[in-house]
Amino acid sequence: MIQNDGSATDAFTVQGGGNSTGFTLKYFVGTSGGADITTAVTGGTYTVSNLAPGANQVIRAVVTVVRGTAVGVVKDCLVTSTSVADAAKRDAVKARVTVK
């Protein structure tokens, strides 16, 4: 979730990792359904615009394990958001998927 903790309306650029051996990764807007924003997020060009103070937008990452991937293999998924108004204001979240 991208949330504006500032005191003014702002925009945020979102960047996240992509596919890797044994895993596919897709990004969507919202908690279900929603637009596929994978290309923009992995390219670092996805922007959440006009986010009012206290407002948020959910971005969902869906990780799929490719058949045949060995048990114990780990995929770390790091997503960062950066304020367009002040690039020093950044946040990050990391998810870890382990094949069991």
MIMISE-79548 format. One record per residue: residue number from 1; residue in one letter; y, x, z of N, C-alpha, C in turn. Coordinates in Angstrom, 2 decimals. Each point is the difference from the previous one (the first is absolute). Example, Ala and Ser with C-alpha at 12.3 -4.5 7.8 and 13.67 -1.06 7.14 Angstrom:
// MIMISE-79548
@pos 1	code A	n.y -5.69	n.x 13.19	n.z 7.80	ca.y 1.19	ca.x -0.89	ca.z 0.00	c.y 1.20	c.x 0.90	c.z 0.00
@pos 2	code S	n.y 1.05	n.x -0.35	n.z -0.72	ca.y 1.19	ca.x 0.82	ca.z 0.06	c.y 1.09	c.x -0.77	c.z 0.73
// end
This chain:
// MIMISE-79548
@pos 1	code M	n.y -1.16	n.x 0.84	n.z 0.00	ca.y 1.16	ca.x -0.84	ca.z 0.00	c.y 1.24	c.x 0.90	c.z 0.00
@pos 2	code I	n.y 0.92	n.x -0.31	n.z -0.87	ca.y 1.29	ca.x 0.68	ca.z -0.05	c.y 0.96	c.x -0.88	c.z 0.80
@pos 3	code Q	n.y 0.65	n.x 0.58	n.z 1.00	ca.y 0.93	ca.x -0.76	ca.z 0.83	c.y 1.31	c.x 0.75	c.z 0.11
@pos 4	code N	n.y 1.09	n.x -0.74	n.z -0.12	ca.y 1.33	ca.x 0.59	ca.z 0.13	c.y 0.41	c.x -0.06	c.z 1.47
@pos 5	code D	n.y -0.05	n.x 1.15	n.z 0.68	ca.y 0.41	ca.x 0.09	ca.z 1.39	c.y 1.47	c.x 0.37	c.z 0.14
@pos 6	code G	n.y 0.70	n.x 0.10	n.z -1.12	ca.y 1.41	ca.x 0.37	ca.z 0.02	c.y 0.90	c.x -1.19	c.z 0.28
@pos 7	code S	n.y 1.30	n.x 0.24	n.z -0.11	ca.y 0.98	ca.x -1.04	ca.z 0.29	c.y 0.67	c.x -0.55	c.z -1.26
@pos 8	code A	n.y -0.44	n.x 0.47	n.z -1.17	ca.y 0.57	ca.x -0.47	ca.z -1.27	c.y -1.13	c.x -0.23	c.z -1.01
@pos 9	code T	n.y 0.24	n.x -0.87	n.z -0.95	ca.y -0.97	ca.x -0.23	ca.z -1.07	c.y -0.24	c.x 1.32	c.z -0.74
@pos 10	code D	n.y -1.24	n.x 0.27	n.z -0.34	ca.y -0.37	ca.x 1.27	ca.z -0.62	c.y -1.13	c.x -0.23	c.z -0.98
@pos 11	code A	n.y -0.29	n.x 1.00	n.z -0.79	ca.y -1.15	ca.x 0.02	ca.z -0.90	c.y -0.86	c.x 1.19	c.z 0.42
@pos 12	code F	n.y -1.30	n.x -0.10	n.z -0.28	ca.y -0.94	ca.x 1.04	ca.z 0.40	c.y -0.93	c.x 0.34	c.z -1.15
@pos 13	code T	n.y -0.13	n.x 1.30	n.z -0.25	ca.y -0.95	ca.x 0.48	ca.z -1.00	c.y -1.33	c.x 0.25	c.z 0.69
@pos 14	code V	n.y -1.09	n.x -0.44	n.z -0.64	ca.y -1.33	ca.x 0.11	ca.z 0.59	c.y -0.87	c.x 0.89	c.z -0.88
@pos 15	code Q	n.y -0.71	n.x 0.94	n.z 0.63	ca.y -0.91	ca.x 0.88	ca.z -0.73	c.y -1.31	c.x 0.11	c.z 0.76
@pos 16	code G	n.y -1.09	n.x -0.08	n.z -0.74	ca.y -1.33	ca.x 0.12	ca.z 0.61	c.y -0.95	c.x 0.71	c.z -0.93
@pos 17	code G	n.y -1.08	n.x 0.49	n.z 0.57	ca.y -1.02	ca.x 0.71	ca.z -0.76	c.y -0.78	c.x -0.94	c.z -0.90
@pos 18	code G	n.y -0.78	n.x 0.60	n.z -0.88	ca.y -0.77	ca.x -0.78	ca.z -0.95	c.y -1.49	c.x 0.24	c.z 0.11
@pos 19	code N	n.y -0.69	n.x -0.23	n.z -1.09	ca.y -1.45	ca.x 0.15	ca.z -0.05	c.y -0.39	c.x 1.44	c.z 0.28
@pos 20	code S	n.y -1.21	n.x 0.17	n.z 0.50	ca.y -0.58	ca.x 1.34	ca.z 0.17	c.y -1.51	c.x -0.14	c.z -0.17
@pos 21	code T	n.y -0.68	n.x 1.11	n.z -0.08	ca.y -1.44	ca.x -0.03	ca.z -0.22	c.y -0.67	c.x -0.89	c.z 1.03
@pos 22	code G	n.y -0.70	n.x -1.02	n.z -0.48	ca.y -0.73	ca.x -0.91	ca.z 0.86	c.y 0.77	c.x -1.23	c.z 0.46
@pos 23	code F	n.y 1.30	n.x -0.06	n.z -0.31	ca.y 0.83	ca.x -1.11	ca.z 0.49	c.y 0.99	c.x -0.45	c.z -1.06
@pos 24	code T	n.y 0.26	n.x -1.32	n.z -0.02	ca.y 1.13	ca.x -0.52	ca.z -0.77	c.y 0.95	c.x -0.63	c.z 1.00
@pos 25	code L	n.y 1.28	n.x 0.06	n.z -0.33	ca.y 1.04	ca.x -0.48	ca.z 0.90	c.y 1.00	c.x -0.82	c.z -0.80
@pos 26	code K	n.y 0.25	n.x -1.21	n.z 0.47	ca.y 0.98	ca.x -0.88	ca.z -0.65	c.y 0.96	c.x -0.52	c.z 1.05
@pos 27	code Y	n.y 1.24	n.x -0.27	n.z -0.43	ca.y 1.04	ca.x -0.53	ca.z 0.89	c.y 0.48	c.x -1.34	c.z -0.53
@pos 28	code F	n.y 0.24	n.x -0.92	n.z 0.94	ca.y 0.45	ca.x -1.35	ca.z -0.34	c.y 1.13	c.x -0.42	c.z 0.94
@pos 29	code V	n.y 0.83	n.x -0.93	n.z -0.45	ca.y 1.04	ca.x -0.59	ca.z 0.83	c.y -0.61	c.x -1.16	c.z 0.77
@pos 30	code G	n.y 0.22	n.x -0.06	n.z 1.31	ca.y -0.44	ca.x -1.12	ca.z 0.82	c.y -1.36	c.x 0.21	c.z 0.63
@pos 31	code T	n.y -0.36	n.x -0.94	n.z 0.88	ca.y -1.26	ca.x 0.11	ca.z 0.74	c.y -1.20	c.x -0.47	c.z -0.79
@pos 32	code S	n.y 0.22	n.x -0.76	n.z -1.07	ca.y -1.09	ca.x -0.41	ca.z -0.88	c.y 0.59	c.x -0.30	c.z -1.37
@pos 33	code G	n.y -0.85	n.x 0.11	n.z -1.03	ca.y 0.51	ca.x -0.20	ca.z -1.36	c.y 1.11	c.x 1.00	c.z -0.27
@pos 34	code G	n.y 1.10	n.x -0.45	n.z -0.55	ca.y 1.17	ca.x 0.86	ca.z -0.20	c.y -0.10	c.x 0.89	c.z -1.23
@pos 35	code A	n.y 1.15	n.x 0.49	n.z -0.40	ca.y 0.10	ca.x 0.85	ca.z -1.19	c.y -0.66	c.x 1.34	c.z 0.25
@pos 36	code D	n.y -0.67	n.x 0.52	n.z -1.03	ca.y -0.58	ca.x 1.34	ca.z 0.04	c.y 1.13	c.x 1.00	c.z -0.26
@pos 37	code I	n.y 0.32	n.x 0.82	n.z 1.00	ca.y 1.10	ca.x 0.96	ca.z -0.09	c.y -0.52	c.x 1.44	c.z 0.04
@pos 38	code T	n.y -1.28	n.x 0.18	n.z -0.31	ca.y -0.65	ca.x 1.30	ca.z 0.12	c.y 0.71	c.x 1.10	c.z -0.77
@pos 39	code T	n.y 0.29	n.x -0.22	n.z -1.26	ca.y 0.61	ca.x 1.04	ca.z -0.83	c.y 1.35	c.x 0.43	c.z 0.57
@pos 40	code A	n.y 0.80	n.x -0.95	n.z 0.43	ca.y 1.32	ca.x 0.33	ca.z 0.55	c.y -0.12	c.x 0.73	c.z 1.34
@pos 41	code V	n.y -0.92	n.x -0.43	n.z 0.87	ca.y -0.15	ca.x 0.65	ca.z 1.31	c.y -0.53	c.x 1.42	c.z -0.17
@pos 42	code T	n.y -1.02	n.x 0.19	n.z -0.81	ca.y -0.54	ca.x 1.35	ca.z -0.17	c.y 0.98	c.x 0.91	c.z -0.74
@pos 43	code G	n.y 0.88	n.x -0.58	n.z -0.79	ca.y 1.02	ca.x 0.78	ca.z -0.70	c.y 1.25	c.x 0.22	c.z 0.83
@pos 44	code G	n.y 0.06	n.x -0.62	n.z 1.17	ca.y 1.17	ca.x 0.15	ca.z 0.87	c.y 1.23	c.x -0.74	c.z -0.48
@pos 45	code T	n.y -0.21	n.x -1.01	n.z -0.86	ca.y 1.14	ca.x -0.73	ca.z -0.56	c.y 0.10	c.x -1.44	c.z 0.50
@pos 46	code Y	n.y -0.92	n.x -0.44	n.z 0.86	ca.y 0.07	ca.x -1.37	ca.z 0.49	c.y 1.13	c.x -0.09	c.z 1.03
@pos 47	code T	n.y 0.87	n.x -0.99	n.z -0.16	ca.y 1.13	ca.x -0.17	ca.z 0.91	c.y 0.02	c.x -1.43	c.z 0.54
@pos 48	code V	n.y 0.12	n.x -0.10	n.z 1.31	ca.y 0.24	ca.x -1.28	ca.z 0.66	c.y 1.52	c.x -0.11	c.z 0.10
@pos 49	code S	n.y 0.59	n.x -0.94	n.z -0.72	ca.y 1.46	ca.x -0.11	ca.z -0.08	c.y 0.54	c.x -1.04	c.z 0.96
@pos 50	code N	n.y 1.26	n.x 0.18	n.z 0.38	ca.y 0.76	ca.x -0.99	ca.z 0.77	c.y -0.75	c.x -0.51	c.z 1.24
@pos 51	code L	n.y -0.52	n.x 0.93	n.z 0.80	ca.y -0.71	ca.x -0.37	ca.z 1.21	c.y 1.01	c.x -0.07	c.z 1.15
@pos 52	code A	n.y 0.21	n.x -1.20	n.z 0.51	ca.y 0.98	ca.x -0.22	ca.z 1.07	c.y -0.46	c.x 0.66	c.z 1.30
@pos 53	code P	n.y 0.91	n.x 0.28	n.z 0.91	ca.y -0.39	ca.x 0.56	ca.z 1.29	c.y -1.03	c.x -0.89	c.z 0.69
@pos 54	code G	n.y -1.09	n.x 0.60	n.z 0.47	ca.y -1.06	ca.x -0.74	ca.z 0.67	c.y -1.01	c.x -0.64	c.z -0.93
@pos 55	code A	n.y 0.30	n.x -0.06	n.z -1.30	ca.y -0.92	ca.x -0.61	ca.z -0.96	c.y -1.09	c.x 1.00	c.z -0.38
@pos 56	code N	n.y -1.10	n.x -0.53	n.z -0.58	ca.y -1.09	ca.x 0.87	ca.z -0.41	c.y -0.68	c.x -0.52	c.z -1.25
@pos 57	code Q	n.y -0.77	n.x 0.88	n.z -0.62	ca.y -0.85	ca.x -0.38	ca.z -1.14	c.y -1.34	c.x 0.67	c.z 0.19
@pos 58	code V	n.y -1.06	n.x -0.78	n.z -0.11	ca.y -1.35	ca.x 0.52	ca.z 0.14	c.y -0.44	c.x 0.62	c.z -1.32
@pos 59	code I	n.y -0.54	n.x 1.21	n.z 0.09	ca.y -0.65	ca.x 0.67	ca.z -1.13	c.y -1.43	c.x 0.27	c.z 0.44
@pos 60	code R	n.y -0.96	n.x -0.47	n.z -0.78	ca.y -1.41	ca.x 0.10	ca.z 0.35	c.y -0.68	c.x 1.06	c.z -0.84
@pos 61	code A	n.y -0.76	n.x 0.87	n.z 0.66	ca.y -0.80	ca.x 1.00	ca.z -0.70	c.y -1.45	c.x -0.46	c.z 0.04
@pos 62	code V	n.y -0.66	n.x 0.01	n.z -1.14	ca.y -1.41	ca.x -0.39	ca.z -0.09	c.y -0.78	c.x 1.22	c.z -0.48
@pos 63	code V	n.y -0.86	n.x 0.50	n.z 0.88	ca.y -0.82	ca.x 1.17	ca.z -0.32	c.y -1.41	c.x -0.48	c.z -0.30
@pos 64	code T	n.y -0.54	n.x 0.44	n.z -1.14	ca.y -1.36	ca.x -0.35	ca.z -0.39	c.y -0.81	c.x 1.28	c.z -0.10
@pos 65	code V	n.y -1.18	n.x -0.02	n.z 0.61	ca.y -0.90	ca.x 1.15	ca.z -0.08	c.y -0.85	c.x -0.14	c.z -1.26
@pos 66	code V	n.y -0.01	n.x 1.06	n.z -0.80	ca.y -0.78	ca.x 0.01	ca.z -1.24	c.y -1.49	c.x 0.12	c.z 0.36
@pos 67	code R	n.y -0.82	n.x -0.80	n.z -0.64	ca.y -1.45	ca.x 0.04	ca.z 0.24	c.y -0.50	c.x 1.44	c.z -0.15
@pos 68	code G	n.y -0.83	n.x 0.41	n.z 0.94	ca.y -0.58	ca.x 1.34	ca.z -0.05	c.y 0.77	c.x 1.04	c.z 0.80
@pos 69	code T	n.y 1.14	n.x -0.39	n.z 0.57	ca.y 0.76	ca.x 0.94	ca.z 0.82	c.y -0.79	c.x 0.24	c.z 1.29
@pos 70	code A	n.y -0.13	n.x 1.25	n.z 0.38	ca.y -0.84	ca.x 0.39	ca.z 1.13	c.y 0.54	c.x -0.53	c.z 1.33
@pos 71	code V	n.y -0.92	n.x -0.32	n.z 0.89	ca.y 0.35	ca.x -0.40	ca.z 1.35	c.y 0.75	c.x 1.16	c.z 0.67
@pos 72	code G	n.y 1.05	n.x -0.34	n.z 0.74	ca.y 0.77	ca.x 1.00	ca.z 0.71	c.y 1.23	c.x 0.49	c.z -0.74
@pos 73	code V	n.y 0.10	n.x -0.30	n.z -1.29	ca.y 1.18	ca.x 0.41	ca.z -0.78	c.y 1.20	c.x -0.80	c.z 0.51
@pos 74	code V	n.y 1.14	n.x 0.68	n.z 0.11	ca.y 1.21	ca.x -0.60	ca.z 0.57	c.y 1.11	c.x -0.04	c.z -1.05
@pos 75	code K	n.y 0.75	n.x -1.10	n.z 0.00	ca.y 1.19	ca.x -0.15	ca.z -0.84	c.y 1.18	c.x -0.29	c.z 0.91
@pos 76	code D	n.y 1.00	n.x 0.87	n.z 0.01	ca.y 1.24	ca.x -0.24	ca.z 0.72	c.y 1.02	c.x -0.55	c.z -0.99
@pos 77	code C	n.y 0.70	n.x -1.04	n.z 0.40	ca.y 1.00	ca.x -0.65	ca.z -0.84	c.y 1.35	c.x 0.05	c.z 0.73
@pos 78	code L	n.y 0.93	n.x 0.79	n.z -0.51	ca.y 1.32	ca.x 0.12	ca.z 0.60	c.y 1.02	c.x -0.73	c.z -0.86
@pos 79	code V	n.y 0.78	n.x -0.86	n.z 0.63	ca.y 1.06	ca.x -0.73	ca.z -0.69	c.y 1.31	c.x 0.28	c.z 0.74
@pos 80	code T	n.y 1.03	n.x 0.38	n.z -0.76	ca.y 1.30	ca.x 0.27	ca.z 0.60	c.y 1.04	c.x -0.95	c.z -0.57
@pos 81	code S	n.y 0.99	n.x -0.31	n.z 0.82	ca.y 1.15	ca.x -0.77	ca.z -0.48	c.y 1.25	c.x 0.77	c.z 0.38
@pos 82	code T	n.y 0.97	n.x -0.01	n.z -0.91	ca.y 1.24	ca.x 0.75	ca.z 0.19	c.y 1.18	c.x -0.91	c.z -0.30
@pos 83	code S	n.y 0.98	n.x 0.02	n.z 0.89	ca.y 1.21	ca.x -0.78	ca.z -0.21	c.y 0.74	c.x 0.53	c.z -1.23
@pos 84	code V	n.y 0.44	n.x -0.90	n.z -0.86	ca.y 0.79	ca.x 0.39	ca.z -1.16	c.y 1.40	c.x 0.43	c.z 0.45
@pos 85	code A	n.y 0.53	n.x -0.64	n.z 1.04	ca.y 1.35	ca.x 0.31	ca.z 0.49	c.y 0.06	c.x 1.33	c.z 0.74
@pos 86	code D	n.y -1.11	n.x 0.39	n.z 0.67	ca.y -0.02	ca.x 1.22	ca.z 0.79	c.y -1.40	c.x 0.59	c.z -0.03
@pos 87	code A	n.y -0.23	n.x 0.96	n.z -0.90	ca.y -1.33	ca.x 0.57	ca.z -0.22	c.y -0.57	c.x 0.68	c.z 1.25
@pos 88	code A	n.y 0.82	n.x 0.24	n.z 1.01	ca.y -0.50	ca.x 0.58	ca.z 1.25	c.y -0.77	c.x -1.05	c.z 0.81
@pos 89	code K	n.y 0.19	n.x -1.27	n.z -0.34	ca.y -0.71	ca.x -1.07	ca.z 0.70	c.y -1.28	c.x -0.30	c.z -0.75
@pos 90	code R	n.y -1.10	n.x 0.49	n.z 0.59	ca.y -1.32	ca.x -0.14	ca.z -0.63	c.y -1.00	c.x -0.47	c.z 1.03
@pos 91	code D	n.y -1.06	n.x -0.61	n.z -0.48	ca.y -1.11	ca.x -0.39	ca.z 0.86	c.y -1.28	c.x 0.16	c.z -0.80
@pos 92	code A	n.y -1.10	n.x 0.10	n.z 0.71	ca.y -1.29	ca.x 0.20	ca.z -0.66	c.y -1.09	c.x -0.71	c.z 0.78
@pos 93	code V	n.y -1.04	n.x -0.38	n.z -0.71	ca.y -1.21	ca.x -0.56	ca.z 0.61	c.y -1.19	c.x 0.62	c.z -0.70
@pos 94	code K	n.y -1.05	n.x 0.29	n.z 0.77	ca.y -1.20	ca.x 0.58	ca.z -0.58	c.y -1.20	c.x -0.85	c.z 0.40
@pos 95	code A	n.y -0.81	n.x -0.33	n.z -0.99	ca.y -1.26	ca.x -0.70	ca.z 0.24	c.y -1.14	c.x 0.96	c.z -0.34
@pos 96	code R	n.y -1.10	n.x -0.10	n.z 0.70	ca.y -1.15	ca.x 0.85	ca.z -0.26	c.y -1.22	c.x -0.88	c.z -0.21
@pos 97	code V	n.y -0.69	n.x 0.23	n.z -1.11	ca.y -1.23	ca.x -0.74	ca.z -0.34	c.y -1.14	c.x 1.00	c.z 0.02
@pos 98	code T	n.y -1.06	n.x -0.32	n.z 0.75	ca.y -1.19	ca.x 0.85	ca.z 0.06	c.y -1.18	c.x -0.79	c.z -0.53
@pos 99	code V	n.y -0.74	n.x 0.58	n.z -0.95	ca.y -1.18	ca.x -0.66	ca.z -0.56	c.y -1.11	c.x 0.05	c.z 1.03
@pos 100	code K	n.y -0.55	n.x -1.18	n.z 0.30	ca.y -1.09	ca.x -0.09	ca.z 0.99	c.y -1.27	c.x -0.48	c.z -0.62
// end
